[in-house]
């Protein structure tokens, strides 16, 4: 694989260059003879450069010092944080180290957020789903869950929602690990277990401060999930996130957490599930005839006929035809029919059918974005989870997709 560039380690900082390349992560992978450095750009790891053996330990030590980690301990995993500014923009980085056979693997996760948090309508969500989210955050109580896998854009959506509701007439408390960017007008609590401040403690004392809205960036376990749901009973709006693949698996996961059906059914207002796909570069995307495979899948998913689709090409402005990432999303407003099904312990198929009765799935939103020229057909196939996204009713479609994967 070709390197993104040759590098002068004596003169140029890797961390600064990662910002120029709009990387989300930096991976420092030691081998017996060198240190491989990779950037994650638009969701994919790319070989950035290679550091020779004589300086690989210096780079590892330097990063650990900057992140406030113990440089004398290379045998145990560690975490740290690193902050700096470029061109007036703050960048917060989470650093983790992991002992492996050839040294310490370091991963730096770059929180690419600045103080100009985008509104809901500006983060790549359709107008229909934007209106749904705005309706959800107008509620004065209940729970809204933002779900997805790691690096699916949940924090961006969460911050956009907080921006939507933020005003001086209400008290908003946000509990985060860590705080990605400071939001004016919002009381942000940064989790610090070593100082005795964990999620449970932070939630307990936040409730004593009479908040109108509580935001918790991650439901990390069954206990905090149950505490959060009970917090909504007290008449607050709670916004939080969960690692699940879509709205249906979110309900299924919560029920398996021994959350009482009546509490879940009566308090959950909405589920926003999302994944990230690469956004086509507007400077070089090109139209090409659709293949039979593409036509068949889109007809099955959207009941639309297509003759041409946009494809990635590549130019000086982008990385292989793509520029940044956008969310594909499903927004479910929990109505009385769904609440009743959850509360009365209806079977999983019934709940799933009700969730998607009048709502687009992630895949439908994704293929709509394909038709709009925002992303490519292959990107939607890439993020498709056959087991989670398609049901037994989609057996033929499953087999068709699996039979044509290369």
Secondary structure, 3 states (H helix, E strand, C coil): CCCCCCCCCCCCCHHHHHHHCCCCEEEEEECCCEEEEEEEECCEEEEEEEEEHHHHHHHHHHHHHHCCCCCCCCCCCEEEEEEEEECCEEEEEEEEEEEECCEEEEEEEEECCCCCCCCHHHCCCCHHHHHHHHHHHCCCCEEEEEECCCCCCHHHHHHHHHHHHCCCCCCEEEEECCCCCCCCCCEEEECEHHHCECHHHHHHHHHCCCCCEEEECCCCCHHHHHHHHHHHHCCCEEEEEECCCCHHHHHHHHHHCCCCHHHHHHHEEEEEEEEEEEEECCCCCEEEECCHHHHHHHHHHHCCCCCEEEECCCCCCCECCEEEEEEEEEEEECCHHHHHHHHCCCCHHHHHHHHCCCCCCHHHHHHHHHHCCCCCHHHHHHHCCHHHHCCHHHHHHHHHHHHHCC
